[in-house]
């Protein structure tokens, strides 16, 4: 029998959160879906509100390859270029 340690293997470091956006006008907002079907109508509505009511210039929509796993490294790297990110789950 092998006993596994469920704790994280890497040493975590403290990080400061990024500064808050003053407003969303002209911002690029990333939307990351877990890929489940019900995220589509939800994020359609969120995108409409962001554009129409908050003046967001672009909404970038991406879907994770596996709904139960963390976002892929490539997706996280792309997200670094967005002004803000929304991540959602739908069932």
RASULGI-V539682 format. One record per pair of residues at least 24 apart in sequence whose C-alpha atoms are under 10 Angstrom apart, sorted by the first residue. I is the first residue (numbers start at 1). J is the second residue. D is the distance in whole Angstrom. If there is no record, write none. Layout:
i:I j:J d:D
i:I j:J d:D
This chain:
i:20 j:83 d:10
i:20 j:84 d:9
i:21 j:83 d:8
i:21 j:84 d:8
i:23 j:54 d:8
i:23 j:55 d:9
i:23 j:56 d:9
i:24 j:50 d:8
i:24 j:51 d:9
i:24 j:53 d:10
i:24 j:54 d:6
i:24 j:55 d:6
i:24 j:56 d:6
i:24 j:57 d:9
i:24 j:83 d:9
i:24 j:84 d:9
i:25 j:50 d:9
i:25 j:51 d:9
i:25 j:53 d:9
i:25 j:54 d:6
i:25 j:55 d:4
i:25 j:56 d:5
i:25 j:57 d:7
i:25 j:58 d:10
i:26 j:51 d:9
i:26 j:54 d:9
i:26 j:55 d:6
i:26 j:56 d:5
i:26 j:57 d:5
i:26 j:58 d:8
i:26 j:83 d:10
i:27 j:51 d:10
i:27 j:54 d:9
i:27 j:55 d:8
i:27 j:56 d:5
i:27 j:57 d:6
i:27 j:58 d:7
i:27 j:59 d:9
i:27 j:82 d:8
i:27 j:83 d:6
i:27 j:84 d:8
i:28 j:56 d:6
i:28 j:57 d:6
i:28 j:58 d:5
i:28 j:59 d:6
i:28 j:60 d:7
i:28 j:81 d:8
i:28 j:82 d:5
i:28 j:83 d:5
i:28 j:84 d:7
i:28 j:85 d:9
i:29 j:56 d:7
i:29 j:57 d:8
i:29 j:58 d:6
i:29 j:59 d:5
i:29 j:60 d:6
i:29 j:61 d:9
i:29 j:79 d:9
i:29 j:81 d:10
i:29 j:82 d:6
i:29 j:83 d:6
i:29 j:84 d:5
i:29 j:85 d:6
i:29 j:86 d:7
i:30 j:58 d:8
i:30 j:59 d:6
i:30 j:60 d:5
i:30 j:61 d:6
i:30 j:62 d:8
i:30 j:78 d:9
i:30 j:79 d:7
i:30 j:80 d:10
i:30 j:81 d:9
i:30 j:82 d:6
i:30 j:83 d:8
i:30 j:84 d:6
i:30 j:85 d:5
i:30 j:86 d:6
i:30 j:87 d:8
i:31 j:59 d:7
i:31 j:60 d:6
i:31 j:61 d:5
i:31 j:62 d:6
i:31 j:63 d:8
i:31 j:79 d:9
i:31 j:82 d:10
i:31 j:84 d:9
i:31 j:85 d:6
i:31 j:86 d:5
i:31 j:87 d:6
i:31 j:88 d:8
i:32 j:60 d:8
i:32 j:61 d:6
i:32 j:62 d:5
i:32 j:63 d:6
i:32 j:64 d:7
i:32 j:71 d:8
i:32 j:75 d:9
i:32 j:76 d:10
i:32 j:79 d:9
i:32 j:85 d:7
i:32 j:86 d:6
i:32 j:87 d:5
i:32 j:88 d:6
i:32 j:89 d:9
i:33 j:61 d:8
i:33 j:62 d:6
i:33 j:63 d:5
i:33 j:64 d:6
i:33 j:65 d:10
i:33 j:67 d:8
i:33 j:71 d:10
i:33 j:86 d:8
i:33 j:87 d:6
i:33 j:88 d:5
i:33 j:89 d:6
i:33 j:90 d:8
i:34 j:62 d:9
i:34 j:63 d:6
i:34 j:64 d:5
i:34 j:65 d:8
i:34 j:66 d:7
i:34 j:67 d:4
i:34 j:68 d:8
i:34 j:69 d:9
i:34 j:70 d:9
i:34 j:71 d:9
i:34 j:87 d:8
i:34 j:88 d:6
i:34 j:89 d:5
i:34 j:90 d:7
i:34 j:91 d:10
i:35 j:62 d:9
i:35 j:63 d:5
i:35 j:64 d:6
i:35 j:65 d:8
i:35 j:66 d:8
i:35 j:67 d:6
i:35 j:68 d:10
i:35 j:88 d:9
i:35 j:89 d:8
i:35 j:90 d:8
i:35 j:91 d:9
i:36 j:63 d:9
i:36 j:64 d:10
i:36 j:66 d:10
i:36 j:67 d:7
i:36 j:88 d:10
i:36 j:89 d:7
i:36 j:90 d:5
i:36 j:91 d:6
i:37 j:89 d:10
i:37 j:90 d:7
i:37 j:91 d:7
i:38 j:89 d:8
i:38 j:90 d:5
i:38 j:91 d:6
i:39 j:63 d:10
i:39 j:88 d:7
i:39 j:89 d:6
i:39 j:90 d:5
i:39 j:91 d:8
i:40 j:90 d:8
i:41 j:90 d:10
i:42 j:88 d:9
i:42 j:89 d:10
i:42 j:90 d:8
i:43 j:86 d:9
i:43 j:87 d:10
i:43 j:88 d:8
i:43 j:90 d:10
i:46 j:86 d:10
i:58 j:82 d:9
i:59 j:84 d:10
i:59 j:85 d:10
i:60 j:85 d:9
i:61 j:85 d:10
i:61 j:86 d:10
i:61 j:87 d:10
i:62 j:87 d:10
i:63 j:87 d:10
i:63 j:88 d:10
